[in-house]
């Protein structure tokens, strides 16, 4: 499903837990920065909006559009 690039980036960021706690081990892991490098299907839609999605399958054929590459960095910063 193609959606605006901004929505795809927001969905990716929302899937990453910012803190994971193990009471059993007495440990906590806090993510303050995340770098992603992903393949990307993209097309320019009406009005010049960039729509994008992650590739829909693993089997590449000669009929598939060429994939782009997206690099994104997410950082938690104090307000």
Secondary structure, DSSP 8 states (H G I E B T S, - for coil): --EEHHHHHHHHHHTS-SEEEETTTTEEEE--EEEEEEEEEEEE-GGG-EEEE--S-S---TTS---EEEEEEEE----
